[in-house]
Amino acid sequence: MSSPLLSNLNAEQLAAVTLPHGSALILAGAGSGKTRVLTTRIAWLLATGQANPSSVLAVTFTNKAAREMLARLSALTPVNTRGMWIGTFHGLCNRLLRTHYRDAGLPQLFQIMDMQDQLALIKRVYKASNIDADRFPPRQLQALINDSKEEGSRPNQVEANDEFTRRQVEHFALYEEACRREGVVDFPELLLRSFELLSGHESLREHYRRRFSHLLVDEFQDTNALQYRWLRLLADPHTAVFAVGDDDQSIYAFRGANIANMQHFERDFATPEAPVKLIKLEQNYRSHGHILDAANALIRHNQSRLGKDLWTADAQGEPVRAFVAPSDTHEAAFIVDVVKSLIDEGVSPAEMAVLYRSNAQSRVLEHALFNAAIAYRVYGGMRFFERAEVKHALAYLRLLAAPDDDGAFLRVVNFPPRGVGARTLEALQDQARATGTSLWQSACATRFGGKAGGSLAGFLAQIEAMRAATAGLPLGETVEHVVQSSGLAAHYTAEKGGQERIENLQELVNAAESFVREADLQVAGEAEGETGDALSAFLAHAALEAGETQAAEGRPALQLMTVHAAKGLEFHTVFLSGLEEGLFPHENSLSEHDGVEEERRLAYVAITRAKRRLYLTHAQSRMLHGQVRYNVASRFLDELPRALIQWLSPQRADVPPAREPASGAARYDALRDRPGWRIGQSVKHAKFGLGIIIDAEGRGTDARVQVNFRNAGVKWLALEYAKLQPA
């Protein structure tokens, strides 16, 4: 125990690293040094002779984490780590399949397709089999294939309860045959084929069970069903499985992660002779005490958890600060003001992060930072005006303003796909060069034959129809019309995971309306030609905000990111914005099994990113999906102890209010037995017109909702008698 390897470990870390042979679940809280424990455990096994490099298999979730683990091991032990089985699930499965390609039924030099290659193969299958891509969108089939494989299913194992799914399963089988013929595999295939290899070859399975006496898994809470089955298959009763994870940070259910894997670990890896050992790493080395107290208080509201409490030997630090803003623009202005003051105090912008639940929220924040000349970067994604779906919509708008814009023409002439192929575009470009005209002019003057020619003529007619339909419309309505009539909205609606792109397109409408207000441009229709002027000015504004003036290269920059992207990172100061019912927790989670619990884990992850200062903000009104939405505070704010929060806005004070408002959870509970109604929903009343539900109370026949009507103001209505209708 006097080994230098064990120096500077706390008691729980030491216990985990030096566990005797057997399976163990290490419940490692945020900032508790889990990666250090995992790496030191491997070094300890090697240094004490309990394992040799060839008997250890360690799984990480990223190649970067695997490289870091190997580098740390090289520094901790003299053992040559080259050749050790340390990598991602996909990387290790690839290694296994390369070694046993014959038994796996693969060619020796099989190739791995990325997502784009996979989609291209699906499109080739469609073309060869005359499959209608409009009726069966290729991306939908891609999602079915990948989801099925990650659940361990081949085409003949996929349940088809309707004709559409039955046809998709047939296309899945055609895709499988094409993969076999071309000698290629997709990413989910690596794991599924590896699982089938070990399942179907007992001698091979027993060989690897004898070889790998120690299986170590990082980020265990992120494993999916097939990955868990793969680990169980590789482990026999004598294998020591050392799993490190945090059920409170399980936030990837949308990727297939199954939090139940952690809850089942003790049952599935225990033996009568050796029950699974459970060790909790609760000492946090990142955050001050008040931040940890807030995180602990929040996550205790989850029922499905193994349970732990973070603590620190460091100071309690500053209180958690909260701010209620009248609108999302005021929320952004508050964040900008605080960022400026922190910079004046000497905090680097790179040590600050603004987190949000939805990417669409970044647009208002980016605009405020841009106007304040504060350098920023969007982490793990693109700035708002650089996102593909936004650039597509802007390209259509550019063609309305200036049809001779060749860049805009090329971007959307075949997007969404309409059958204008590369050969037709090459001929069109040759014609334009020969005549010295733009692509638009050349397309109007030249008649191309065949289906591609008809599609090109249809595109020209579509642009002209949009130009005629938007003449005289306000800028916001022009953008909304283009988003819909261009086919972009329908295209992304049909795409799995396209909801975020739809939200960004709606935020582009909001951006246009905000631009008109801020620039004090005259609304179209009041004067001839104003729409054109407004559109041109807005396009210039979008180009400037997407340009190099805000790239922040070579200088410290404020970090903007979704909470999902923030996992694994830490910052001196964190701003968690948009804490409103329907946004965070997201409205989709309210109808999903354990959806609110996952959202609460996501908020827990956000809070534990902060080391010294944490700001929680929400806006009473926000432009979302093209309309003003009136919000109530997130239940997550209400779940934090009042003593921990210092309110910075006049709407909420440290003095208890005369009447304690219902919590966000209570507001939701009031509508629990009223399916079809939710906070933030647009409704219609025969007398009062259109409005939005902003609060609720009571249960059953006593349930009442508070509605902010566009023309009649705020009113309480009994759901039993009001005859409200969804708008």
Salt bridges, closest charged atoms under 4 A:
ASP147 OD2 - LYS496 NZ 2.26
GLU163 OE2 - ARG166 NH2 2.43
GLU170 OE2 - ARG166 NH1 2.46
GLU170 OE1 - ARG167 NE 3.64
GLU176 OE1 - LYS149 NZ 3.25
GLU176 OE2 - ARG154 NH1 3.02
GLU177 OE2 - ARG180 NH2 2.45
GLU182 OE1 - ARG124 NH2 2.87
ASP186 OD2 - LYS149 NZ 2.87
GLU189 OE1 - LYS149 NZ 2.77
GLU189 OE1 - ARG154 NH1 2.74
GLU189 OE2 - ARG193 NE 2.75
GLU196 OE1 - ARG154 NH2 2.78
GLU206 OE2 - ARG209 NH1 3.27
ASP218 OD1 - LYS34 NZ 3.17
GLU219 OE2 - LYS34 NZ 3.04
GLU219 OE1 - LYS567 NZ 3.13
ASP222 OD2 - LYS567 NZ 3.81
ASP246 OD1 - LYS308 NZ 2.57
ASP248 OD2 - ARG305 NH2 2.77
ASP248 OD2 - LYS308 NZ 2.71
ASP268 OD2 - ARG232 NH1 3.80
ASP268 OD1 - ARG267 NE 2.86
ASP309 OD1 - ARG300 NH2 3.17
ASP314 OD2 - HIS288 NE2 3.89
ASP314 OD2 - ARG612 NH2 3.43
GLU318 OE1 - ARG321 NH1 2.71
GLU318 OE1 - ARG613 NE 3.07
GLU331 OE1 - ARG622 NH2 2.90
GLU345 OE1 - ARG613 NH2 3.05
GLU351 OE1 - LYS611 NZ 3.55
GLU386 OE1 - ARG383 NH1 3.92
GLU389 OE1 - ARG501 NH1 2.60
ASP405 OD2 - ARG398 NE 2.85
ASP430 OD1 - ARG433 NH2 2.44
GLU464 OE1 - ARG467 NH1 2.78
GLU495 OE1 - ARG139 NE 3.07
GLU495 OE2 - ARG501 NE 3.46
GLU503 OE2 - HIS586 NE2 3.76
GLU507 OE2 - ARG363 NE 2.99
GLU518 OE1 - HIS367 NE2 2.56
GLU545 OE2 - HIS367 ND1 2.67
GLU545 OE2 - HIS541 NE2 3.53
GLU570 OE1 - ARG286 NE 2.96
GLU570 OE2 - LYS611 NZ 3.92
GLU580 OE2 - ARG622 NH2 2.69
GLU581 OE1 - ARG635 NH2 2.87
GLU587 OE1 - ARG629 NH1 3.63
GLU587 OE1 - ARG678 NH1 3.11
ASP594 OD2 - HIS593 NE2 3.12
GLU598 OE1 - ARG601 NH2 3.18
GLU599 OE2 - ARG357 NH2 2.84
ASP638 OD2 - ARG667 NH1 3.81
GLU639 OE1 - HIS301 ND1 3.93
GLU639 OE2 - ARG600 NH2 2.83
GLU660 OE1 - ARG642 NH2 2.96
ASP669 OD1 - ARG672 NH2 2.76
ASP695 OD1 - ARG667 NE 3.12
GLU697 OE1 - ARG659 NH2 3.63
GLU697 OE2 - ARG704 NH2 2.64
GLU720 OE1 - ARG674 NH2 2.76
